[in-house]
Amino acid sequence: MSEQEKDPNAEVAEATTEAAETAADSQTGADAAEELTSLKLQFAETSRLLAEADLRAQAEIQNMRRRMEREVANAHKFALEKFSADLLAVADNLERGLAAVPADDEGLKAVREGMQLTLKTLNDTFARYGIETVDPKGAQFDPQLHEAMAMVPAPGAEANSIIDVLEKGYSLNGRLIRPARVVVAKNS
């Protein structure tokens, strides 16, 4: 007898085993394809997240660089602010001294001229370093630039206009160092 005739179940078992192996191979292939697709999706998502993080980090570094440059520029621009504010008292005193010295007194003419030259030199130095005078006589009162020392009725003057400047104000590169101290016209 031949082997096939001896065991008819052997042939069926062999065919079943081959089918199972083929099915397992195709199932393993399908699982592998799914796993590969899943890994590709995870890789794409990870790449996208890393690209976004890199872009954010670069933007943050650029913003930090700009902020630091701006802070350094402001530090250079306003480094003299406190020193300038202290010098304003010198300018005020020179102006008061000039106002106190009579212009028609021949004996004090040299003193007056010396004070005028000193004040001019100080004002030229202020201009060279970006210190500007805020002298608002006749302008409208602005609480951002002026400090009202008194309000008085002033016939003929517009309400809230500045009728007298007690002390000039000063600004350094556009930033107010000291407001002008003024007398403001009151509504009549």
C-alpha positions in Angstrom: 0.0 0.0 0.0 1.0 3.5 -0.6 1.4 6.0 2.2 -1.7 7.9 1.1 -3.8 4.8 1.3 -2.4 4.0 4.7 -3.4 7.3 6.4 -6.0 9.4 4.6 -6.1 11.8 7.6 -2.4 12.5 7.1 -3.1 14.3 3.8 -5.8 16.4 5.3 -3.6 17.2 8.3 -0.8 18.2 6.0 -3.0 20.4 3.9 -4.5 21.9 7.1 -1.0 22.6 8.4 0.0 24.3 5.1 -3.2 26.4 5.2 -2.6 27.4 8.8 1.0 28.3 8.0 -0.1 30.4 5.0 -2.8 32.0 7.1 -0.4 32.7 9.9 2.1 34.1 7.4 -0.6 36.3 5.9 -1.8 37.3 9.5 1.7 38.1 10.5 2.1 40.1 7.3 -1.1 42.0 8.0 0.0 42.6 11.6 3.4 43.7 10.5 1.8 46.1 7.9 -0.5 47.5 10.5 2.4 47.9 12.9 4.5 49.6 10.2 1.6 52.0 9.4 1.2 52.7 13.1 4.9 53.4 13.5 4.9 55.6 10.4 2.1 57.6 11.9 3.8 57.9 15.2 7.0 59.0 13.5 5.2 61.6 11.5 3.5 62.9 14.6 6.7 63.0 16.5 8.5 64.8 13.6 5.7 67.4 13.5 5.8 68.0 17.3 9.6 68.3 17.2 9.4 70.7 14.2 6.9 72.8 16.2 9.0 72.8 19.3 12.1 73.8 17.3 10.1 76.7 15.6 8.9 77.9 19.0 12.4 77.7 20.5 13.8 79.7 17.6 11.1 82.3 18.0 11.7 82.5 21.7 15.4 83.0 21.2 14.8 85.7 18.6 12.3 87.5 20.9 14.8 87.3 23.8 17.5 88.7 21.6 15.3 91.6 20.5 14.2 92.3 24.1 17.8 92.3 25.3 18.9 94.6 22.5 16.0 97.0 23.4 17.0 96.9 27.1 20.6 97.6 26.3 19.6 100.5 24.0 17.4 101.9 26.7 20.1 101.5 29.3 22.5 103.5 27.1 19.8 106.1 26.2 18.6 106.7 29.8 21.8 106.0 31.7 22.2 109.7 32.5 18.6 110.1 33.8 19.4 110.4 37.5 22.5 112.5 36.9 20.5 114.8 34.6 17.8 115.2 37.2 20.4 116.3 39.7 21.8 118.9 37.3 18.4 120.5 36.8 18.7 122.2 40.2 21.9 123.9 38.9 20.0 125.2 35.8 17.2 126.4 38.0 19.5 128.2 40.4 21.4 129.9 37.5 18.0 131.1 36.1 16.9 132.4 39.5 20.3 134.2 40.0 19.9 135.8 36.6 16.4 137.0 37.5 17.8 138.5 40.8 20.6 140.4 39.2 19.4 143.8 37.8 20.1 144.1 34.1 20.8 147.9 34.3 23.3 147.7 37.1 26.8 148.4 35.6 28.6 147.0 38.6 27.0 143.6 38.2 27.2 143.5 34.4 30.1 141.1 34.4 28.5 138.8 37.0 25.3 138.7 34.9 27.2 138.0 31.7 29.2 135.2 33.4 26.0 133.6 34.7 24.4 133.9 31.2 27.4 132.2 29.6 27.4 129.4 32.3 23.7 128.9 31.8 24.2 128.8 28.0 27.0 126.2 28.3 24.8 124.1 30.6 21.9 124.3 28.2 24.2 123.4 25.2 25.4 120.4 27.2 21.8 119.4 28.0 21.0 119.6 24.2 24.1 117.5 23.3 22.9 114.7 25.6 19.3 114.8 24.6 17.9 116.8 27.5 15.1 119.1 26.3 13.3 121.9 28.1 9.6 121.8 28.6 8.5 125.4 28.8 4.7 125.4 28.3 3.8 129.1 28.9 0.5 129.7 27.1 -0.2 126.0 26.3 -3.0 123.9 27.7 -2.4 122.1 30.9 -1.3 118.5 30.4 -1.0 116.4 33.6 1.5 114.1 31.8 3.9 117.0 31.3 3.0 119.6 33.9 2.4 119.8 37.6 -0.2 122.4 38.6 1.1 124.4 41.6 -1.9 126.7 41.7 -5.1 127.6 39.9 -6.0 131.3 39.7 -8.8 133.2 38.0 -7.3 134.9 35.0 -9.7 137.1 33.0 -8.8 137.0 29.3 -7.0 133.6 29.6 -8.6 130.4 28.4 -9.6 127.9 31.1 -6.9 125.3 31.9 -4.3 127.3 30.1 -0.9 127.8 31.7 -0.4 131.5 32.7 2.9 131.2 34.5 5.8 128.7 34.7 7.4 128.5 38.1 10.0 125.9 37.1 10.6 124.5 33.6 10.2 120.8 33.0 12.8 118.6 31.3 12.8 115.4 29.3 15.6 113.1 28.4 15.3 111.5 24.9 11.5 112.0 25.1 11.1 110.6 28.6 10.0 113.2 31.2 12.6 113.7 33.9 10.7 116.5 35.7 7.3 118.0 35.0 7.0 121.7 34.5 5.6 123.4 37.7 3.0 125.8 36.5 0.1 128.1 37.5 -3.1 127.3 35.6 -6.0 129.6 34.7 -9.2 128.7 36.5 -12.7 128.8 35.0 -14.1 132.3 35.8 
